[in-house]
């Protein structure tokens, strides 16, 4: 009876459409019947669906055509794409309406397959496709192969690797910001881990805003510790990355270009961090951010018992023979400072207006109460100030938070954000931007997908606008860009680096790991209330044994800090290297940010870039006669296939007849090895290689 009921439901489902076509994928049975439903997942040999009336059903997978069985395997990993496609169509409709109002007939011409495959590989996983990856797509006859490739790449390890590069620039991730042995690798690794896990963006922000302890206790504390000693500068950066407002000017005077932002507003907003204590050394009555201990007492170290520092120093002197007055004890004192580089809420601290305060609404030296820069008001009852700030920040009523990250992610996909600069714009600029309806919809979609950046980017990559030929004209600063397609742009430094690493080492680079900060994290992850002096001394000795760059490269397998492994910086993707790369490195030459100022990546061309590609050591290793490129292409038969293979490898496209002829002549004149080497060198040094079309 159960089996008969199951088959009856199955037959009905294939006969009737119970969900709107705009919100459901169409599934086809082996006998040609259609069903529209939301795909929920795979259960054994069955597929599970949700119907328009809310009911859930299961259908044997064998009932579906091959293409749908393959689609189900993909959607089981990334989720149903019905709303993805519907949202992409809505975006296209909004864009097209505004385009028509401004004299455009339509979007730019559709992107051909060869340009599409190269673009999505570079945009989603941050490198060009391999020859095999290009050919697999080019020869794929399926109608939904673009959707399938987008999903495949969004699930690829390179997706998180490439997204990390963007956030590293945005949040100024820097492993070696401080002297005296204090490092940031655990915070950097926290970002890698969160993006690899596809943690929703608002949850990452929440964890950073509420973090306590040092980067050993909670690596997300690195956000608040990044600018210890320059807290007002850190607060100004917070405004740029999370609210799209550069409020740094208002620290000293009323904002010169924004009448709605006064000096008092800056300090009221900063007061949300007014009792957030961040300590390297021991603050006395006042710390660097004018946070005053209301009782006038020395500030104790966060998260530790009173007098903890003096007690441990006494142990070091009396039991271990440390002479604290001797410079040779500096590394011991640096370790104690690293432990003390530590975040907590201290209710006895307040923010006071500086003595040179010039604004209205307060007097120099006056204590400031927290109040947000924009409405709605933050609800303070029963919360710490940071909790109130977090709740205000991510609340659906906040007009800025979702909009800022949606605008930024749009800029990643299209090479230009709807509002620029992305870190400083006014409400008037929001209202008067080129595509206000689209921006409003993007903000609502960011909230709908619950800040799932992977799903949000999935929507953008499936739009007709994104899959259009890039606009070659430089968008005017005085005229709006209406997005008939993405803008023509150069690769990021990290995309160029990762593509070169692919050519010289193969796709193995996608899975190779580098430093992760685990050694440093383990040395700092101590409970000050329970750890013995002897155990803590043992950690200090490990610290002292592997300090400096060796500490940065050390990895503690399973938390064992006694015998760490060491990672080198060879043959790794940019995201796995030290952050940022060394000055004068290839990444630096091609414009990687120095991570001092937000969003400082440089796309400008330069003579050193040309020289690096023409005769740099990396290019020589990639295109020499004993290189991996030559080795891989020599397995092909005949000069024509080798010429095509070289184009597939470097530019991800077929050669034109003239290019094929020239390449064939090179093979004939110089032999296969030299011919492949010279052709690969020429293609790599062509402008086409560095551009995303």
C-alpha positions as CSV (number, residue, x, y, z in Angstrom):
1,X,0.0,0.0,0.0
2,X,2.8,2.4,0.9
3,X,4.6,1.6,-2.4
4,X,1.4,2.2,-4.4
5,X,0.9,5.6,-2.6
6,X,4.5,6.6,-3.3
7,X,4.2,5.9,-7.0
8,X,0.9,7.7,-7.2
9,X,2.4,10.8,-5.6
10,X,5.4,10.5,-8.0
11,X,3.2,10.3,-11.1
12,X,1.1,13.3,-9.9
13,X,4.2,15.4,-9.4
14,X,5.4,14.8,-12.9
15,X,2.0,15.7,-14.3
16,X,1.3,19.0,-12.5
17,X,3.4,22.1,-11.8
18,X,2.8,23.1,-8.2
19,X,5.4,25.9,-8.0
20,X,5.8,29.2,-9.9
21,X,8.2,28.8,-12.8
22,X,10.1,31.8,-11.6
23,X,10.9,30.0,-8.3
24,X,11.5,26.4,-9.3
25,X,13.7,24.4,-11.5
26,X,12.0,22.2,-14.1
27,X,12.8,18.4,-13.7
28,X,12.2,15.9,-16.4
29,X,11.3,12.3,-16.1
30,X,12.7,9.6,-18.4
31,X,9.2,9.4,-20.1
32,X,9.3,13.2,-20.8
33,X,7.0,14.5,-18.1
34,X,7.8,17.7,-16.4
35,X,7.8,18.7,-12.7
36,X,8.7,22.1,-11.1
37,X,9.9,21.9,-7.5
38,X,12.6,23.1,-5.1
39,X,15.4,20.5,-4.7
40,X,16.1,19.7,-1.1
41,X,18.7,17.0,-1.4
42,X,19.6,13.4,-1.9
43,X,18.4,10.7,0.4
44,X,19.9,7.3,-0.5
45,X,18.6,6.5,-4.0
46,X,15.9,9.2,-3.9
47,X,15.7,12.9,-4.6
48,X,13.8,15.1,-2.1
49,X,11.7,18.1,-3.2
50,X,9.5,20.8,-1.8
51,X,6.3,21.7,-3.6
52,X,4.5,25.0,-3.8
53,X,2.0,24.0,-1.1
54,X,4.9,23.4,1.3
55,X,4.7,19.6,1.2
56,X,7.9,17.5,0.8
57,X,8.2,14.5,-1.4
58,X,10.8,11.9,-2.4
59,X,11.2,10.5,-5.9
60,X,13.5,7.7,-7.1
61,X,16.6,9.2,-8.8
62,X,16.2,6.6,-11.6
63,X,13.0,8.4,-12.7
64,X,15.0,11.4,-14.0
65,X,16.9,12.0,-17.2
66,X,20.7,11.9,-17.0
67,X,21.1,15.7,-17.1
68,X,18.8,16.1,-14.1
69,X,20.6,13.3,-12.2
70,X,23.9,15.2,-12.7
71,X,22.3,18.5,-11.7
72,X,21.0,16.9,-8.5
73,X,24.5,15.7,-7.6
74,X,25.8,19.3,-8.0
75,X,22.8,21.0,-6.2
76,X,23.1,18.5,-3.3
77,X,26.5,20.2,-2.5
78,X,25.7,23.8,-3.0
79,X,21.9,24.1,-2.8
80,X,18.9,24.5,-5.1
81,X,19.4,27.3,-7.7
82,X,15.7,28.2,-8.3
83,X,15.9,31.4,-6.3
84,X,19.4,32.0,-7.6
85,X,18.2,32.1,-11.2
86,X,15.1,34.1,-10.3
87,X,17.2,36.7,-8.5
88,X,19.6,36.9,-11.3
89,X,16.8,37.6,-13.7
90,X,15.4,40.2,-11.5
91,X,18.8,42.0,-11.4
92,X,19.0,41.9,-15.2
93,X,15.5,43.3,-15.4
94,X,16.3,46.2,-13.1
95,X,19.6,46.9,-14.9
96,X,17.9,46.7,-18.3
97,X,15.2,49.2,-17.4
98,X,17.7,51.8,-16.3
99,X,19.9,51.1,-19.3
100,X,17.0,51.8,-21.6
101,X,16.2,55.0,-19.8
102,X,19.8,56.2,-20.5
103,X,20.0,55.4,-24.2
104,X,21.3,51.8,-24.2
105,X,19.6,49.3,-26.5
106,X,20.6,46.4,-24.3
107,X,23.5,44.7,-22.5
108,X,26.8,44.3,-24.3
109,X,27.0,41.2,-26.6
110,X,26.9,37.9,-24.8
111,X,30.2,36.5,-23.7
112,X,31.5,33.6,-25.9
113,X,32.4,30.4,-24.2
114,X,36.2,30.8,-24.3
115,X,36.0,34.3,-22.7
116,X,33.4,33.0,-20.2
117,X,35.5,30.1,-19.0
118,X,38.6,32.2,-18.5
119,X,36.7,35.0,-16.7
120,X,34.9,32.8,-14.2
121,X,38.1,30.9,-13.4
122,X,39.8,34.2,-12.7
123,X,36.9,35.8,-10.9
124,X,35.8,32.8,-8.8
125,X,39.0,30.9,-8.0
126,X,41.6,33.5,-8.8
127,X,43.6,31.8,-11.6
128,X,43.3,30.9,-15.3
129,X,42.0,27.4,-16.2
130,X,44.3,24.6,-17.1
131,X,44.3,23.3,-20.6
132,X,42.2,20.3,-19.5
133,X,39.8,22.5,-17.6
134,X,39.3,24.7,-20.7
135,X,38.8,21.7,-23.0
136,X,36.4,20.0,-20.7
137,X,34.2,23.1,-20.8
138,X,34.6,23.8,-24.5
139,X,33.6,20.2,-25.4
140,X,30.7,20.0,-22.9
141,X,27.4,19.9,-24.9
142,X,25.1,20.5,-22.0
143,X,22.9,23.6,-22.1
144,X,23.4,24.3,-18.4
145,X,27.2,24.0,-18.5
146,X,27.7,27.6,-17.4
147,X,25.6,27.2,-14.3
148,X,27.3,24.0,-13.6
149,X,30.8,25.5,-13.9
150,X,29.9,28.4,-11.7
151,X,28.7,26.0,-9.0
152,X,31.7,23.8,-9.4
153,X,34.1,26.7,-9.0
154,X,32.2,28.1,-6.0
155,X,32.8,24.8,-4.3
156,X,36.5,24.7,-5.3
157,X,39.2,25.4,-2.7
158,X,40.3,28.3,-4.9
159,X,37.1,30.2,-4.2
160,X,38.0,30.8,-0.6
161,X,41.6,31.4,-1.5
162,X,40.7,34.2,-4.0
163,X,38.0,35.7,-1.7
164,X,40.6,35.9,1.1
165,X,42.8,38.1,-1.1
166,X,39.9,40.7,-1.3
167,X,39.2,40.7,2.5
168,X,42.9,40.8,3.3
169,X,43.1,44.1,1.4
170,X,39.8,45.3,2.9
171,X,40.7,44.4,6.5
172,X,44.4,45.1,6.2
173,X,45.5,41.6,7.2
174,X,49.2,41.9,8.1
175,X,51.1,39.1,9.8
176,X,54.0,41.2,11.0
177,X,52.4,44.5,12.0
178,X,54.2,44.8,15.3
179,X,57.7,44.5,16.6
180,X,58.9,42.6,19.7
181,X,57.8,39.2,18.4
182,X,54.1,40.0,18.3
183,X,52.4,38.4,15.3
184,X,49.1,38.1,13.6
185,X,49.2,34.7,11.8
186,X,46.3,33.2,13.9
187,X,44.0,36.1,12.9
188,X,45.0,35.7,9.3
189,X,44.4,32.0,9.4
190,X,41.0,32.7,11.1
191,X,40.0,34.5,7.9
192,X,41.1,31.6,5.7
193,X,39.1,29.2,7.9
194,X,36.0,31.3,8.0
195,X,35.9,31.8,4.2
196,X,36.6,28.1,3.5
197,X,33.7,27.2,5.8
198,X,31.5,29.8,4.0
199,X,30.7,31.4,7.3
200,X,28.0,34.1,6.8
201,X,29.6,37.5,6.7
202,X,27.5,39.0,9.5
203,X,28.6,36.1,11.8
204,X,32.3,36.9,11.0
205,X,31.7,40.5,11.8
206,X,29.9,39.6,15.0
207,X,32.7,37.4,16.2
208,X,35.3,40.1,15.4
209,X,33.3,42.8,17.3
210,X,32.7,40.6,20.4
211,X,36.0,38.8,20.6
212,X,37.8,38.6,23.9
213,X,41.3,37.4,24.8
214,X,44.5,37.4,22.7
215,X,44.9,35.8,19.3
216,X,45.7,32.5,21.0
217,X,42.4,32.5,22.9
218,X,40.3,33.8,20.0
219,X,42.0,34.6,16.7
220,X,39.1,36.9,15.8
221,X,40.4,39.3,18.5
222,X,43.0,40.3,15.9
223,X,40.4,42.7,14.4
224,X,40.4,44.8,17.6
225,X,44.1,44.2,18.3
226,X,45.2,45.1,14.8
227,X,45.7,48.8,15.7
228,X,46.4,48.6,19.4
229,X,47.8,52.0,20.5
230,X,46.0,53.7,17.6
231,X,42.4,53.0,18.7
232,X,40.8,56.0,17.1
233,X,42.5,55.2,13.8
234,X,41.2,51.6,14.2
235,X,37.7,53.0,14.8
236,X,37.9,55.1,11.6
237,X,38.8,52.0,9.7
238,X,35.8,50.2,11.2
239,X,33.6,53.0,9.8
240,X,35.0,52.5,6.3
241,X,34.8,48.7,6.0
242,X,31.5,48.1,7.8
243,X,29.5,51.3,7.2
244,X,31.0,52.7,4.0
245,X,31.9,56.0,5.8
246,X,35.3,57.6,6.2
247,X,34.8,59.3,9.5
248,X,38.5,59.9,10.2
249,X,38.2,63.7,9.5
250,X,35.7,64.1,12.2
251,X,38.2,63.0,14.8
252,X,39.7,66.5,14.8
253,X,36.9,68.7,13.5
254,X,33.5,68.6,11.9
255,X,33.6,66.7,8.6
256,X,34.4,69.2,5.8
257,X,32.3,67.4,3.1
258,X,29.5,65.8,5.1
259,X,27.3,68.2,7.0
260,X,25.6,65.4,8.9
261,X,28.9,64.2,10.5
262,X,30.2,66.4,13.4
263,X,33.2,65.9,15.6
264,X,30.9,64.9,18.5
265,X,29.3,62.2,16.4
266,X,32.8,60.6,16.0
267,X,33.3,60.4,19.7
268,X,29.8,59.2,20.5
269,X,30.2,56.3,18.0
270,X,33.7,55.6,19.3
271,X,32.3,55.3,22.8
272,X,30.9,51.9,21.9
273,X,34.5,50.8,22.3
274,X,35.0,53.0,25.3
275,X,35.3,50.2,27.8
276,X,37.0,47.8,25.4
277,X,40.4,47.3,27.0
278,X,43.3,46.3,24.7
279,X,46.6,46.2,26.5
280,X,50.2,45.4,25.4
281,X,52.0,47.1,28.3
282,X,50.1,48.0,31.5
283,X,48.1,51.2,31.1
284,X,47.9,53.5,34.1
285,X,45.0,55.9,34.6
286,X,44.5,56.6,30.9
287,X,45.3,54.7,27.8
288,X,45.9,55.8,24.2
289,X,42.2,56.2,23.4
290,X,41.4,58.5,26.3
291,X,39.7,55.5,28.0
292,X,39.9,56.6,31.7
293,X,39.7,54.3,34.6
294,X,37.0,56.0,36.7
295,X,38.6,55.1,40.0
296,X,42.0,56.4,39.0
297,X,43.7,53.0,39.5
298,X,46.2,51.2,37.4
299,X,44.6,49.1,34.7
300,X,45.0,45.3,35.2
301,X,45.6,42.9,32.4
302,X,42.4,41.7,30.7
303,X,41.3,38.2,31.5
304,X,43.9,37.6,34.2
305,X,43.8,37.7,38.0
306,X,45.0,41.0,39.6
307,X,48.7,41.1,40.0
308,X,49.3,38.2,37.5
309,X,52.1,39.9,35.7
310,X,54.1,40.7,38.9
311,X,53.7,37.2,40.2
312,X,55.0,35.6,37.0
313,X,57.9,38.1,36.7
314,X,58.8,37.2,40.3
315,X,58.8,33.5,39.4
316,X,61.1,34.1,36.4
317,X,63.6,36.1,38.6
318,X,63.6,33.8,41.6
319,X,63.2,30.4,40.0
320,X,64.7,30.8,36.5
321,X,67.4,33.4,37.1
322,X,66.0,36.0,34.7
323,X,67.5,39.5,35.3
324,X,64.7,41.8,34.2
325,X,67.1,44.8,34.1
326,X,69.3,43.1,31.6
327,X,68.6,43.6,27.9
328,X,69.1,39.9,27.4
329,X,65.8,39.4,29.1
330,X,63.9,41.3,26.5
331,X,62.5,38.3,24.7
332,X,61.1,37.0,28.0
333,X,59.4,40.4,28.5
334,X,58.2,40.4,24.9
335,X,56.5,37.1,25.5
336,X,54.7,38.5,28.5
337,X,53.6,41.5,26.4
338,X,52.3,39.2,23.7
339,X,50.2,37.4,26.4
340,X,48.9,40.8,27.6
341,X,48.0,41.9,24.1
342,X,44.5,41.1,25.1
343,X,40.9,42.3,24.7
344,X,38.2,42.5,27.4
345,X,35.3,44.7,28.5
346,X,36.2,46.9,31.4
347,X,33.2,48.7,32.8
348,X,35.4,51.1,34.8
349,X,36.7,52.6,31.6
350,X,35.1,55.5,29.6
351,X,35.8,57.6,26.6
352,X,36.5,61.2,27.2
353,X,36.6,64.1,24.7
354,X,40.2,65.2,23.9
355,X,41.5,68.3,25.5
356,X,41.6,70.0,22.0
357,X,38.0,69.2,21.2
358,X,36.5,71.9,19.1
359,X,33.0,70.6,18.3
360,X,29.6,71.3,19.6
361,X,27.6,69.3,22.2
362,X,30.4,68.7,24.6
363,X,33.5,70.1,26.5
364,X,37.1,68.9,26.5
365,X,37.6,66.2,29.0
366,X,33.9,65.3,29.2
367,X,32.8,61.7,29.3
368,X,30.9,60.6,26.2
369,X,27.9,58.3,26.0
370,X,27.7,55.9,23.0
371,X,25.3,56.7,20.1
372,X,25.4,55.4,16.6
373,X,26.2,57.7,13.6
374,X,23.0,56.8,11.8
375,X,19.5,55.7,12.8
376,X,18.0,53.6,14.2
377,X,19.3,54.0,17.8
378,X,21.2,51.1,19.4
379,X,19.3,49.2,22.2
380,X,21.6,49.1,25.2
381,X,19.5,47.4,27.9
382,X,21.2,44.4,29.5
383,X,24.1,44.4,26.9
384,X,27.7,45.3,26.8
385,X,28.5,48.2,24.6
386,X,30.0,45.9,22.0
387,X,27.0,43.7,22.0
388,X,24.7,46.7,21.5
389,X,26.9,47.8,18.6
390,X,26.9,44.4,17.0
391,X,23.1,44.1,17.3
392,X,22.7,47.6,15.8
393,X,25.1,46.8,13.0
394,X,23.5,43.7,11.7
395,X,19.9,44.6,12.4
396,X,17.7,44.5,9.3
397,X,16.8,48.2,10.0
398,X,20.4,49.3,9.6
399,X,20.4,51.0,6.2
400,X,24.2,50.6,5.6
401,X,25.6,47.2,6.6
402,X,24.0,44.9,4.0
403,X,24.3,47.7,1.3
404,X,28.0,48.1,1.9
405,X,29.0,44.5,1.6
406,X,26.6,44.0,-1.4
407,X,28.1,46.9,-3.2
408,X,31.6,45.6,-2.5
409,X,30.8,42.1,-3.8
410,X,29.2,43.6,-6.9
411,X,32.4,45.5,-7.5
412,X,34.4,42.2,-7.3
413,X,32.2,40.7,-10.0
414,X,31.9,43.6,-12.4
415,X,35.3,45.4,-11.9
416,X,33.4,48.5,-10.6
417,X,31.0,48.9,-7.7
418,X,27.7,50.7,-8.2
419,X,28.9,53.3,-5.7
420,X,32.6,54.3,-5.5
421,X,34.7,54.7,-3.5
422,X,33.3,51.7,-1.7
423,X,34.6,52.9,1.7
424,X,33.2,56.4,1.7
425,X,29.9,57.5,0.3
426,X,26.9,59.6,1.5
427,X,23.2,59.0,1.5
428,X,22.9,61.4,-1.4
429,X,25.3,59.3,-3.4
430,X,23.2,56.2,-2.7
431,X,20.1,57.9,-3.9
432,X,21.8,59.4,-7.0
433,X,23.9,56.4,-8.1
434,X,23.5,55.0,-11.6
435,X,21.5,51.9,-10.5
436,X,19.6,52.8,-7.3
437,X,16.9,50.1,-7.7
438,X,19.5,47.5,-8.4
439,X,21.5,48.5,-5.4
440,X,18.4,48.4,-3.2
441,X,17.5,44.9,-4.5
442,X,21.1,43.7,-3.9
443,X,20.9,44.9,-0.3
444,X,17.7,43.0,0.2
445,X,19.1,39.9,-1.4
446,X,22.2,40.0,0.8
447,X,19.8,39.9,3.8
448,X,17.6,37.2,2.2
449,X,20.6,34.9,1.7
450,X,21.5,35.6,5.3
451,X,24.9,37.1,4.3
452,X,26.0,33.9,2.5
453,X,28.6,35.4,0.2
454,X,29.0,32.3,-1.9
455,X,25.3,32.3,-2.7
456,X,25.3,36.0,-3.3
457,X,28.1,35.8,-5.7
458,X,26.4,32.8,-7.4
459,X,23.5,35.1,-8.2
460,X,25.7,37.7,-9.7
461,X,27.7,35.3,-11.9
462,X,24.4,33.9,-13.3
463,X,23.2,37.3,-14.5
464,X,23.1,38.2,-18.2
465,X,24.9,41.4,-17.3
466,X,27.9,39.6,-15.9
467,X,28.0,37.2,-18.8
468,X,28.4,40.0,-21.3
469,X,31.4,41.3,-23.1
470,X,33.4,43.7,-21.0
471,X,33.1,47.4,-21.7
472,X,36.5,48.6,-23.0
473,X,35.9,52.3,-22.3
474,X,37.2,53.6,-19.0
475,X,34.1,54.6,-17.0
476,X,33.9,58.3,-16.5
477,X,34.0,59.8,-13.0
478,X,31.5,62.5,-13.9
479,X,29.0,60.2,-15.6
480,X,27.3,57.1,-14.2
481,X,28.2,53.7,-15.4
482,X,25.0,51.7,-16.0
483,X,26.5,48.2,-16.3
484,X,25.8,46.9,-19.8
485,X,28.5,44.5,-18.8
486,X,31.6,44.3,-16.5
487,X,34.4,46.7,-17.2
488,X,37.6,45.5,-18.8
489,X,40.2,45.2,-16.0
490,X,43.6,43.9,-15.2
491,X,44.2,40.9,-13.0
492,X,44.8,41.5,-9.4
493,X,48.4,40.9,-8.3
494,X,47.2,37.7,-6.6
495,X,45.4,36.5,-9.8
496,X,48.6,37.0,-11.8
497,X,50.7,35.2,-9.2
498,X,48.3,32.3,-8.8
499,X,48.1,31.9,-12.6
500,X,51.9,31.9,-12.9
501,X,52.1,29.3,-10.0
502,X,49.6,27.2,-11.9
503,X,51.6,27.3,-15.1
504,X,54.8,26.4,-13.3
505,X,53.5,23.8,-10.9
506,X,50.1,22.6,-12.0
507,X,46.7,22.5,-10.2
508,X,48.4,21.0,-7.1
509,X,48.9,24.5,-5.9
510,X,45.1,24.7,-5.1
511,X,45.5,22.2,-2.2
512,X,48.9,23.2,-0.8
513,X,48.9,24.7,2.6
514,X,51.3,27.3,4.1
515,X,51.8,28.8,7.5
516,X,48.7,28.8,9.8
517,X,49.8,30.5,13.0
518,X,49.1,27.3,15.0
519,X,52.4,27.4,16.8
520,X,52.1,31.0,17.9
521,X,48.4,30.4,18.8
522,X,49.2,27.5,21.0
523,X,51.9,29.4,22.9
524,X,49.4,32.2,23.7
525,X,46.3,30.1,24.4
526,X,46.6,29.9,28.1
527,X,44.1,30.2,31.0
528,X,45.8,32.8,33.2
529,X,43.7,31.6,36.2
530,X,44.7,27.9,36.1
531,X,48.1,27.6,34.3
532,X,51.1,27.0,36.5
533,X,54.2,29.2,36.3
534,X,56.2,26.1,35.3
535,X,53.9,25.3,32.3
536,X,53.9,28.9,31.2
537,X,57.7,29.0,31.4
538,X,57.8,25.9,29.2
539,X,55.8,27.9,26.6
540,X,58.1,30.8,26.9
541,X,61.1,28.6,26.2
542,X,59.5,27.3,23.0
543,X,58.8,31.0,22.1
544,X,62.4,31.8,22.6
545,X,63.6,28.9,20.6
546,X,61.7,29.7,17.4
547,X,61.4,33.5,17.5
548,X,61.2,35.9,14.5
549,X,60.5,34.5,11.0
550,X,60.9,30.9,12.2
551,X,58.0,31.4,14.6
552,X,55.9,32.9,11.8
553,X,56.5,29.8,9.6
554,X,56.1,27.3,12.5
555,X,53.1,24.9,12.5
556,X,52.2,23.0,15.6
557,X,50.7,19.6,14.5
558,X,47.7,18.8,16.8
559,X,48.7,21.7,19.1
560,X,52.2,20.2,20.0
561,X,54.4,23.2,20.3
562,X,57.5,21.2,21.3
563,X,58.3,19.9,17.9
564,X,56.8,22.3,15.3
565,X,57.0,21.8,11.5
566,X,58.1,24.7,9.3
567,X,56.5,25.8,6.1
568,X,58.4,27.6,3.3
569,X,56.9,30.1,1.0
570,X,57.6,28.2,-2.2
571,X,55.1,27.2,-4.9
572,X,52.1,28.4,-2.9
573,X,49.1,30.5,-3.8
574,X,49.2,34.1,-2.7
575,X,46.6,33.5,0.0
576,X,48.9,30.9,1.6
577,X,51.9,33.1,1.8
578,X,53.0,35.6,4.4
579,X,50.6,38.6,4.4
580,X,51.5,40.8,2.7
581,X,54.3,39.7,0.4
582,X,57.7,41.3,0.8
583,X,58.5,44.6,-0.8
584,X,59.9,44.2,-4.4
585,X,58.4,40.7,-4.6
586,X,56.4,39.8,-7.7
587,X,53.2,40.3,-5.8
588,X,54.3,43.7,-4.6
589,X,55.5,44.6,-8.1
590,X,52.0,43.8,-9.5
591,X,50.2,46.0,-6.9
592,X,49.4,44.0,-3.8
593,X,48.4,46.3,-1.0
594,X,50.9,46.9,1.8
595,X,47.8,46.5,4.2
596,X,48.4,49.9,5.9
597,X,45.4,51.6,4.4
598,X,42.1,50.0,3.5
599,X,41.6,49.0,-0.2
600,X,45.0,50.0,-1.4
601,X,45.4,47.5,-4.1
602,X,47.0,49.0,-7.2
603,X,46.0,48.0,-10.7
604,X,48.4,50.4,-12.6
605,X,50.8,49.0,-15.1
606,X,54.5,49.6,-14.7
607,X,57.9,49.0,-16.3
608,X,59.0,46.6,-13.5
609,X,55.9,44.5,-14.3
610,X,56.9,44.3,-17.9
611,X,60.5,43.4,-17.0
612,X,59.3,40.7,-14.6
613,X,57.2,39.0,-17.3
614,X,59.8,39.4,-20.0
615,X,62.9,38.1,-18.2
616,X,62.1,37.4,-14.6
617,X,63.1,34.1,-13.0
618,X,59.5,32.9,-12.7
619,X,58.8,33.4,-16.4
620,X,62.1,31.7,-17.3
621,X,61.1,28.7,-15.2
622,X,57.7,28.5,-16.8
623,X,58.6,29.0,-20.4
624,X,62.1,27.5,-20.6
625,X,62.7,24.4,-22.8
626,X,62.6,22.2,-19.6
627,X,59.5,23.8,-18.1
628,X,56.3,22.1,-17.1
629,X,54.5,23.9,-20.0
630,X,56.8,22.4,-22.6
631,X,56.7,19.0,-20.9
632,X,52.9,19.0,-20.9
633,X,52.5,20.1,-24.5
634,X,55.0,17.7,-25.9
635,X,52.6,14.9,-25.4
636,X,50.4,16.4,-28.2
637,X,50.8,15.2,-31.8
638,X,51.9,17.5,-34.5
639,X,52.6,21.3,-34.6
640,X,49.0,22.3,-35.0
641,X,47.9,20.6,-31.8
642,X,50.9,22.0,-30.0
643,X,50.1,25.5,-31.1
644,X,46.5,25.1,-30.1
645,X,47.5,23.6,-26.8
646,X,49.8,26.6,-26.1
647,X,46.9,29.0,-26.7
648,X,44.6,26.8,-24.5
649,X,47.2,26.8,-21.7
650,X,48.1,30.5,-21.7
651,X,45.0,32.4,-23.1
652,X,42.2,29.8,-22.8
653,X,41.1,30.2,-26.4
654,X,41.5,28.9,-29.9
655,X,44.1,30.6,-32.0
656,X,43.0,32.6,-35.1
657,X,44.0,31.2,-38.5
658,X,46.9,33.7,-38.7
659,X,48.0,32.9,-35.2
660,X,48.0,29.2,-36.0
661,X,50.1,29.8,-39.0
662,X,52.7,31.8,-37.1
663,X,52.8,29.3,-34.4
664,X,53.3,26.4,-36.9
665,X,56.2,28.3,-38.5
666,X,57.8,28.7,-35.0
667,X,57.6,24.9,-34.4
668,X,59.1,24.3,-37.9
669,X,61.9,26.8,-37.5
670,X,63.0,26.2,-33.9
671,X,61.8,22.7,-33.2
672,X,59.0,21.6,-30.8
673,X,60.7,22.5,-27.5
674,X,62.0,25.9,-28.6
675,X,58.9,26.6,-30.6
676,X,56.5,25.9,-27.6
677,X,58.8,27.9,-25.3
678,X,59.0,30.9,-27.5
679,X,55.2,30.9,-28.3
680,X,54.4,30.5,-24.6
681,X,56.7,33.4,-23.7
682,X,55.1,35.6,-26.4
683,X,51.6,34.9,-25.3
684,X,52.4,35.5,-21.6
685,X,53.9,38.8,-22.5
686,X,50.9,39.9,-24.6
687,X,48.4,42.4,-23.0
688,X,45.7,39.8,-23.3
689,X,47.3,37.6,-20.7
690,X,46.9,40.1,-17.8
691,X,43.4,41.3,-18.7
692,X,40.0,39.9,-17.7
693,X,37.8,40.4,-20.7
